[in-house]
Amino acid sequence: MQKAVLLVNLGSPQQPTKRAVGRYLQEFLMDPHVMDLPYLLRFFLVNIMIVPRRRVASAALYKKIWTEAGSPLIVNTERLAARLQARLPWSVYIGMRYGQPSIKSAMQKMQQQGVRKLYVVPLYPQYAMSTTLTVNREVAKQAKRWLPATELITAPAFYQDRGYQQALAASIKRQLAGVEFDHLLFSYHGIPERHLIKTDPTGSHCLSVNDCCQQPPAEVAAVCYRHQCMATTRLAAERLQLPPEKYSIAYQSRLGKDPWLQPYTSDAIAQLAAKGVKRLAVVTPAFVSDCLETIEEIGMEAREEFLKAGGMEFTRLDCLNDDEAWADTLADWSKKALAT
């Protein structure tokens, strides 16, 4: 039986131009799992209000992080796939939820190769409707057309997986070796609060119970993004032996006026500086691959905010990218999933 592995990441514009960025933003924001509004309202906001206004500014930001090899997110995903390929006897493909190379194009190649068993890894440690759920549904949609006879095995959210946590903690520790820091901020991608409520299978727990993310029911914990971010932070801090006062959590990249998960990273940075934190390190465990949000929003914008607020030293930690231990972990998962 022909077997394969598919790594799925968010995606990127093909070029840092306003036209390419505009196309990417349209595809991204028109996804009802990302902007969960009625179609006509979503179409109007995305195509009339948001994209025409944001594509120029966003293109300028992408130019700041673009490399000779291309988009950092695509390049980092390709390098991870290459490391994984060296560890496996099966073909490894990559597919982006938005942009190219797409999930569709990857499955077309698999169809030609006669793949009959596929292990799919959404590269998101924590579950969210705007990441994991939309990837899983797009994979199922494309597989129905291109690989109808293929068995699909999908990796769940892996925020508490031992191999992932070991790789994450080791990466943080290695990057902080020799770095003096007063505080480590775990900054996660933000989502609207209503997304938590929509994914709550009980319909009555998320944001309705005091300390709802501390010990949620198992069915809620499996799909609660905020709970999983908190657990990621706690587990990593335990491995790093960080005392509670040495680290905290925040959420970045909010869009629109609706309430998003808090505290916001920009506010947290200002508050830490006001409390006397002079040397701040920031890690972004919602991503396994560095991208616009980690390199520009954290590495450039957040750095400037912290220094303006009175901070003295700011250290942005890289994501796992093509880390050897991370590739080993992915290889272990793949071998278990495709063993029979």
Contacts in CASP RR format, 6 or more apart in sequence:
PFRMAT RR
TARGET T0000
AUTHOR 0000-0000-0000
METHOD contacts of the structure
MODEL  1
MQKAVLLVNLGSPQQPTKRAVGRYLQEFLMDPHVMDLPYLLRFFLVNIMI
VPRRRVASAALYKKIWTEAGSPLIVNTERLAARLQARLPWSVYIGMRYGQ
PSIKSAMQKMQQQGVRKLYVVPLYPQYAMSTTLTVNREVAKQAKRWLPAT
ELITAPAFYQDRGYQQALAASIKRQLAGVEFDHLLFSYHGIPERHLIKTD
PTGSHCLSVNDCCQQPPAEVAAVCYRHQCMATTRLAAERLQLPPEKYSIA
YQSRLGKDPWLQPYTSDAIAQLAAKGVKRLAVVTPAFVSDCLETIEEIGM
EAREEFLKAGGMEFTRLDCLNDDEAWADTLADWSKKALAT
1 116 0 8 1.000
1 117 0 8 1.000
2 113 0 8 1.000
2 114 0 8 1.000
2 115 0 8 1.000
2 116 0 8 1.000
2 117 0 8 1.000
3 90 0 8 1.000
3 115 0 8 1.000
3 116 0 8 1.000
3 117 0 8 1.000
3 118 0 8 1.000
3 119 0 8 1.000
3 338 0 8 1.000
4 90 0 8 1.000
4 91 0 8 1.000
4 92 0 8 1.000
4 93 0 8 1.000
4 110 0 8 1.000
4 113 0 8 1.000
4 115 0 8 1.000
4 117 0 8 1.000
4 118 0 8 1.000
4 119 0 8 1.000
5 84 0 8 1.000
5 88 0 8 1.000
5 90 0 8 1.000
5 91 0 8 1.000
5 92 0 8 1.000
5 93 0 8 1.000
5 118 0 8 1.000
5 119 0 8 1.000
5 120 0 8 1.000
5 121 0 8 1.000
5 334 0 8 1.000
5 338 0 8 1.000
6 92 0 8 1.000
6 93 0 8 1.000
6 94 0 8 1.000
6 95 0 8 1.000
6 103 0 8 1.000
6 106 0 8 1.000
6 107 0 8 1.000
6 110 0 8 1.000
6 118 0 8 1.000
6 119 0 8 1.000
6 120 0 8 1.000
6 121 0 8 1.000
6 139 0 8 1.000
7 77 0 8 1.000
7 80 0 8 1.000
7 81 0 8 1.000
7 84 0 8 1.000
7 92 0 8 1.000
7 93 0 8 1.000
7 94 0 8 1.000
7 95 0 8 1.000
7 121 0 8 1.000
7 123 0 8 1.000
7 330 0 8 1.000
8 94 0 8 1.000
8 95 0 8 1.000
8 96 0 8 1.000
8 97 0 8 1.000
8 103 0 8 1.000
8 120 0 8 1.000
8 121 0 8 1.000
8 122 0 8 1.000
8 123 0 8 1.000
8 135 0 8 1.000
8 139 0 8 1.000
9 73 0 8 1.000
9 77 0 8 1.000
9 94 0 8 1.000
9 95 0 8 1.000
9 96 0 8 1.000
9 97 0 8 1.000
9 123 0 8 1.000
9 289 0 8 1.000
10 73 0 8 1.000
10 96 0 8 1.000
10 97 0 8 1.000
10 98 0 8 1.000
10 131 0 8 1.000
10 291 0 8 1.000
11 24 0 8 1.000
11 71 0 8 1.000
11 73 0 8 1.000
11 74 0 8 1.000
11 96 0 8 1.000
11 97 0 8 1.000
11 98 0 8 1.000
11 99 0 8 1.000
12 24 0 8 1.000
12 62 0 8 1.000
12 71 0 8 1.000
12 72 0 8 1.000
12 73 0 8 1.000
12 74 0 8 1.000
12 96 0 8 1.000
12 99 0 8 1.000
12 291 0 8 1.000
12 292 0 8 1.000
13 20 0 8 1.000
13 21 0 8 1.000
13 22 0 8 1.000
13 23 0 8 1.000
13 24 0 8 1.000
13 59 0 8 1.000
13 62 0 8 1.000
13 71 0 8 1.000
13 99 0 8 1.000
14 20 0 8 1.000
14 24 0 8 1.000
14 71 0 8 1.000
14 99 0 8 1.000
14 100 0 8 1.000
16 59 0 8 1.000
16 62 0 8 1.000
16 63 0 8 1.000
16 66 0 8 1.000
17 59 0 8 1.000
18 55 0 8 1.000
18 56 0 8 1.000
18 59 0 8 1.000
19 55 0 8 1.000
20 59 0 8 1.000
21 55 0 8 1.000
21 58 0 8 1.000
21 59 0 8 1.000
21 62 0 8 1.000
22 51 0 8 1.000
22 55 0 8 1.000
22 58 0 8 1.000
22 59 0 8 1.000
23 99 0 8 1.000
24 98 0 8 1.000
24 99 0 8 1.000
25 46 0 8 1.000
25 50 0 8 1.000
25 51 0 8 1.000
25 54 0 8 1.000
25 55 0 8 1.000
25 58 0 8 1.000
26 46 0 8 1.000
26 47 0 8 1.000
26 51 0 8 1.000
27 98 0 8 1.000
27 99 0 8 1.000
28 34 0 8 1.000
28 98 0 8 1.000
29 35 0 8 1.000
29 42 0 8 1.000
29 46 0 8 1.000
29 50 0 8 1.000
29 51 0 8 1.000
30 42 0 8 1.000
30 43 0 8 1.000
30 46 0 8 1.000
31 97 0 8 1.000
31 98 0 8 1.000
31 130 0 8 1.000
31 134 0 8 1.000
32 39 0 8 1.000
32 42 0 8 1.000
33 129 0 8 1.000
33 130 0 8 1.000
33 133 0 8 1.000
33 134 0 8 1.000
33 137 0 8 1.000
34 130 0 8 1.000
34 134 0 8 1.000
35 42 0 8 1.000
35 45 0 8 1.000
35 46 0 8 1.000
36 129 0 8 1.000
36 192 0 8 1.000
36 194 0 8 1.000
36 195 0 8 1.000
36 198 0 8 1.000
37 45 0 8 1.000
61 292 0 8 1.000
61 296 0 8 1.000
62 71 0 8 1.000
62 292 0 8 1.000
64 296 0 8 1.000
64 300 0 8 1.000
65 72 0 8 1.000
65 292 0 8 1.000
65 295 0 8 1.000
65 296 0 8 1.000
66 72 0 8 1.000
67 75 0 8 1.000
69 75 0 8 1.000
71 291 0 8 1.000
72 289 0 8 1.000
72 290 0 8 1.000
72 291 0 8 1.000
72 292 0 8 1.000
72 295 0 8 1.000
73 289 0 8 1.000
73 290 0 8 1.000
73 291 0 8 1.000
73 292 0 8 1.000
74 96 0 8 1.000
76 289 0 8 1.000
76 290 0 8 1.000
76 291 0 8 1.000
76 319 0 8 1.000
76 321 0 8 1.000
76 322 0 8 1.000
77 94 0 8 1.000
77 96 0 8 1.000
77 123 0 8 1.000
77 289 0 8 1.000
78 94 0 8 1.000
79 321 0 8 1.000
79 322 0 8 1.000
80 288 0 8 1.000
80 289 0 8 1.000
80 321 0 8 1.000
80 322 0 8 1.000
80 326 0 8 1.000
80 327 0 8 1.000
80 330 0 8 1.000
81 92 0 8 1.000
81 93 0 8 1.000
81 94 0 8 1.000
82 322 0 8 1.000
83 322 0 8 1.000
83 324 0 8 1.000
83 327 0 8 1.000
84 92 0 8 1.000
84 327 0 8 1.000
84 330 0 8 1.000
84 331 0 8 1.000
84 334 0 8 1.000
85 91 0 8 1.000
85 92 0 8 1.000
87 327 0 8 1.000
87 328 0 8 1.000
87 331 0 8 1.000
88 331 0 8 1.000
88 334 0 8 1.000
88 335 0 8 1.000
90 334 0 8 1.000
90 338 0 8 1.000
91 110 0 8 1.000
91 113 0 8 1.000
91 115 0 8 1.000
93 106 0 8 1.000
93 109 0 8 1.000
93 110 0 8 1.000
94 101 0 8 1.000
94 106 0 8 1.000
95 101 0 8 1.000
95 102 0 8 1.000
95 103 0 8 1.000
95 105 0 8 1.000
95 106 0 8 1.000
96 102 0 8 1.000
96 103 0 8 1.000
97 103 0 8 1.000
97 134 0 8 1.000
97 135 0 8 1.000
97 138 0 8 1.000
103 135 0 8 1.000
103 138 0 8 1.000
103 139 0 8 1.000
103 142 0 8 1.000
104 142 0 8 1.000
104 146 0 8 1.000
107 142 0 8 1.000
107 143 0 8 1.000
107 145 0 8 1.000
107 146 0 8 1.000
107 147 0 8 1.000
108 146 0 8 1.000
110 118 0 8 1.000
110 146 0 8 1.000
110 147 0 8 1.000
110 150 0 8 1.000
111 146 0 8 1.000
111 147 0 8 1.000
115 147 0 8 1.000
115 150 0 8 1.000
116 149 0 8 1.000
116 150 0 8 1.000
116 151 0 8 1.000
117 150 0 8 1.000
117 151 0 8 1.000
117 153 0 8 1.000
117 338 0 8 1.000
118 143 0 8 1.000
118 147 0 8 1.000
118 150 0 8 1.000
118 151 0 8 1.000
118 152 0 8 1.000
118 153 0 8 1.000
119 153 0 8 1.000
119 154 0 8 1.000
119 155 0 8 1.000
119 333 0 8 1.000
119 334 0 8 1.000
119 337 0 8 1.000
119 338 0 8 1.000
120 136 0 8 1.000
120 139 0 8 1.000
120 152 0 8 1.000
120 153 0 8 1.000
120 154 0 8 1.000
120 155 0 8 1.000
121 154 0 8 1.000
121 155 0 8 1.000
121 330 0 8 1.000
121 333 0 8 1.000
121 334 0 8 1.000
122 131 0 8 1.000
122 132 0 8 1.000
122 135 0 8 1.000
122 136 0 8 1.000
122 154 0 8 1.000
122 155 0 8 1.000
123 288 0 8 1.000
123 289 0 8 1.000
124 131 0 8 1.000
124 132 0 8 1.000
124 135 0 8 1.000
124 157 0 8 1.000
124 286 0 8 1.000
124 288 0 8 1.000
125 157 0 8 1.000
125 158 0 8 1.000
125 159 0 8 1.000
125 164 0 8 1.000
125 228 0 8 1.000
125 232 0 8 1.000
125 285 0 8 1.000
125 286 0 8 1.000
125 288 0 8 1.000
126 132 0 8 1.000
126 157 0 8 1.000
126 159 0 8 1.000
126 188 0 8 1.000
126 225 0 8 1.000
126 228 0 8 1.000
126 229 0 8 1.000
126 232 0 8 1.000
126 286 0 8 1.000
127 133 0 8 1.000
127 156 0 8 1.000
127 157 0 8 1.000
127 199 0 8 1.000
127 222 0 8 1.000
127 223 0 8 1.000
127 224 0 8 1.000
127 225 0 8 1.000
127 228 0 8 1.000
128 191 0 8 1.000
128 195 0 8 1.000
128 199 0 8 1.000
128 225 0 8 1.000
129 195 0 8 1.000
129 198 0 8 1.000
129 199 0 8 1.000
130 191 0 8 1.000
130 195 0 8 1.000
132 157 0 8 1.000
133 199 0 8 1.000
136 154 0 8 1.000
139 152 0 8 1.000
139 154 0 8 1.000
140 152 0 8 1.000
143 150 0 8 1.000
143 152 0 8 1.000
153 337 0 8 1.000
153 338 0 8 1.000
155 333 0 8 1.000
155 337 0 8 1.000
156 222 0 8 1.000
157 222 0 8 1.000
157 228 0 8 1.000
158 164 0 8 1.000
158 333 0 8 1.000
159 228 0 8 1.000
159 229 0 8 1.000
159 231 0 8 1.000
159 232 0 8 1.000
159 235 0 8 1.000
160 228 0 8 1.000
160 231 0 8 1.000
160 232 0 8 1.000
160 235 0 8 1.000
161 329 0 8 1.000
163 325 0 8 1.000
163 329 0 8 1.000
163 332 0 8 1.000
164 326 0 8 1.000
164 329 0 8 1.000
165 232 0 8 1.000
165 235 0 8 1.000
165 236 0 8 1.000
165 239 0 8 1.000
166 239 0 8 1.000
166 325 0 8 1.000
166 329 0 8 1.000
167 320 0 8 1.000
167 323 0 8 1.000
167 325 0 8 1.000
167 326 0 8 1.000
167 328 0 8 1.000
167 329 0 8 1.000
168 232 0 8 1.000
168 236 0 8 1.000
168 285 0 8 1.000
168 320 0 8 1.000
169 236 0 8 1.000
169 239 0 8 1.000
169 240 0 8 1.000
170 325 0 8 1.000
171 317 0 8 1.000
171 318 0 8 1.000
171 320 0 8 1.000
171 323 0 8 1.000
171 325 0 8 1.000
171 326 0 8 1.000
172 184 0 8 1.000
172 236 0 8 1.000
172 240 0 8 1.000
172 283 0 8 1.000
172 317 0 8 1.000
173 240 0 8 1.000
175 315 0 8 1.000
175 317 0 8 1.000
175 318 0 8 1.000
176 184 0 8 1.000
176 281 0 8 1.000
176 315 0 8 1.000
176 317 0 8 1.000
179 281 0 8 1.000
179 315 0 8 1.000
180 279 0 8 1.000
180 313 0 8 1.000
181 279 0 8 1.000
181 280 0 8 1.000
181 281 0 8 1.000
181 313 0 8 1.000
181 315 0 8 1.000
182 276 0 8 1.000
182 277 0 8 1.000
182 278 0 8 1.000
182 279 0 8 1.000
182 280 0 8 1.000
183 246 0 8 1.000
183 247 0 8 1.000
183 248 0 8 1.000
183 272 0 8 1.000
183 277 0 8 1.000
183 279 0 8 1.000
183 280 0 8 1.000
183 281 0 8 1.000
184 240 0 8 1.000
184 242 0 8 1.000
184 246 0 8 1.000
184 247 0 8 1.000
184 281 0 8 1.000
184 282 0 8 1.000
184 283 0 8 1.000
185 247 0 8 1.000
185 248 0 8 1.000
185 249 0 8 1.000
185 250 0 8 1.000
185 265 0 8 1.000
185 268 0 8 1.000
185 269 0 8 1.000
185 272 0 8 1.000
185 280 0 8 1.000
185 281 0 8 1.000
185 282 0 8 1.000
185 283 0 8 1.000
186 229 0 8 1.000
186 232 0 8 1.000
186 233 0 8 1.000
186 236 0 8 1.000
186 247 0 8 1.000
186 248 0 8 1.000
186 249 0 8 1.000
186 250 0 8 1.000
186 283 0 8 1.000
186 284 0 8 1.000
186 285 0 8 1.000
187 249 0 8 1.000
187 250 0 8 1.000
187 251 0 8 1.000
187 252 0 8 1.000
187 265 0 8 1.000
187 268 0 8 1.000
187 282 0 8 1.000
187 283 0 8 1.000
187 284 0 8 1.000
187 298 0 8 1.000
187 302 0 8 1.000
188 229 0 8 1.000
188 249 0 8 1.000
188 250 0 8 1.000
188 251 0 8 1.000
188 252 0 8 1.000
188 261 0 8 1.000
188 284 0 8 1.000
188 285 0 8 1.000
188 286 0 8 1.000
189 251 0 8 1.000
189 252 0 8 1.000
189 253 0 8 1.000
189 284 0 8 1.000
189 286 0 8 1.000
189 287 0 8 1.000
189 293 0 8 1.000
190 251 0 8 1.000
190 252 0 8 1.000
190 253 0 8 1.000
190 254 0 8 1.000
190 260 0 8 1.000
190 261 0 8 1.000
190 286 0 8 1.000
191 225 0 8 1.000
191 251 0 8 1.000
191 260 0 8 1.000
191 261 0 8 1.000
192 258 0 8 1.000
192 259 0 8 1.000
192 260 0 8 1.000
193 207 0 8 1.000
193 258 0 8 1.000
193 259 0 8 1.000
193 260 0 8 1.000
193 261 0 8 1.000
194 258 0 8 1.000
195 225 0 8 1.000
196 206 0 8 1.000
196 207 0 8 1.000
196 224 0 8 1.000
196 225 0 8 1.000
196 226 0 8 1.000
196 261 0 8 1.000
197 203 0 8 1.000
197 206 0 8 1.000
197 207 0 8 1.000
199 206 0 8 1.000
199 223 0 8 1.000
199 224 0 8 1.000
199 225 0 8 1.000
200 206 0 8 1.000
200 220 0 8 1.000
200 223 0 8 1.000
200 224 0 8 1.000
201 219 0 8 1.000
201 220 0 8 1.000
201 223 0 8 1.000
202 217 0 8 1.000
202 219 0 8 1.000
202 220 0 8 1.000
205 212 0 8 1.000
205 216 0 8 1.000
205 217 0 8 1.000
205 220 0 8 1.000
206 212 0 8 1.000
206 216 0 8 1.000
206 220 0 8 1.000
206 224 0 8 1.000
212 227 0 8 1.000
213 224 0 8 1.000
213 226 0 8 1.000
213 227 0 8 1.000
213 230 0 8 1.000
214 230 0 8 1.000
216 224 0 8 1.000
216 227 0 8 1.000
220 227 0 8 1.000
221 227 0 8 1.000
221 228 0 8 1.000
225 261 0 8 1.000
226 261 0 8 1.000
229 249 0 8 1.000
229 251 0 8 1.000
229 285 0 8 1.000
229 286 0 8 1.000
230 249 0 8 1.000
232 285 0 8 1.000
233 247 0 8 1.000
233 249 0 8 1.000
233 285 0 8 1.000
236 285 0 8 1.000
237 244 0 8 1.000
237 246 0 8 1.000
237 247 0 8 1.000
248 268 0 8 1.000
248 272 0 8 1.000
249 263 0 8 1.000
250 263 0 8 1.000
250 264 0 8 1.000
250 265 0 8 1.000
250 267 0 8 1.000
250 268 0 8 1.000
250 269 0 8 1.000
251 260 0 8 1.000
251 261 0 8 1.000
251 262 0 8 1.000
251 263 0 8 1.000
251 264 0 8 1.000
251 265 0 8 1.000
252 264 0 8 1.000
252 265 0 8 1.000
252 266 0 8 1.000
252 284 0 8 1.000
252 293 0 8 1.000
252 297 0 8 1.000
252 298 0 8 1.000
252 302 0 8 1.000
253 293 0 8 1.000
253 297 0 8 1.000
254 260 0 8 1.000
254 264 0 8 1.000
263 271 0 8 1.000
265 298 0 8 1.000
265 302 0 8 1.000
266 302 0 8 1.000
266 305 0 8 1.000
269 280 0 8 1.000
269 302 0 8 1.000
269 305 0 8 1.000
269 306 0 8 1.000
269 309 0 8 1.000
270 305 0 8 1.000
270 309 0 8 1.000
272 280 0 8 1.000
272 306 0 8 1.000
273 280 0 8 1.000
273 306 0 8 1.000
273 309 0 8 1.000
273 310 0 8 1.000
273 311 0 8 1.000
274 309 0 8 1.000
276 311 0 8 1.000
277 311 0 8 1.000
278 310 0 8 1.000
278 311 0 8 1.000
278 312 0 8 1.000
278 313 0 8 1.000
279 311 0 8 1.000
279 312 0 8 1.000
279 313 0 8 1.000
279 314 0 8 1.000
279 315 0 8 1.000
280 306 0 8 1.000
280 311 0 8 1.000
280 313 0 8 1.000
280 314 0 8 1.000
280 315 0 8 1.000
281 314 0 8 1.000
281 315 0 8 1.000
281 316 0 8 1.000
281 317 0 8 1.000
282 298 0 8 1.000
282 299 0 8 1.000
282 302 0 8 1.000
282 314 0 8 1.000
282 315 0 8 1.000
282 316 0 8 1.000
282 317 0 8 1.000
283 317 0 8 1.000
284 293 0 8 1.000
284 294 0 8 1.000
284 298 0 8 1.000
284 317 0 8 1.000
284 319 0 8 1.000
285 319 0 8 1.000
287 293 0 8 1.000
287 294 0 8 1.000
287 319 0 8 1.000
288 319 0 8 1.000
288 320 0 8 1.000
288 321 0 8 1.000
288 326 0 8 1.000
289 319 0 8 1.000
289 320 0 8 1.000
289 321 0 8 1.000
290 318 0 8 1.000
290 319 0 8 1.000
290 321 0 8 1.000
294 316 0 8 1.000
294 318 0 8 1.000
294 319 0 8 1.000
295 316 0 8 1.000
298 316 0 8 1.000
299 314 0 8 1.000
299 316 0 8 1.000
302 314 0 8 1.000
302 316 0 8 1.000
303 314 0 8 1.000
303 316 0 8 1.000
306 314 0 8 1.000
307 314 0 8 1.000
320 326 0 8 1.000
END
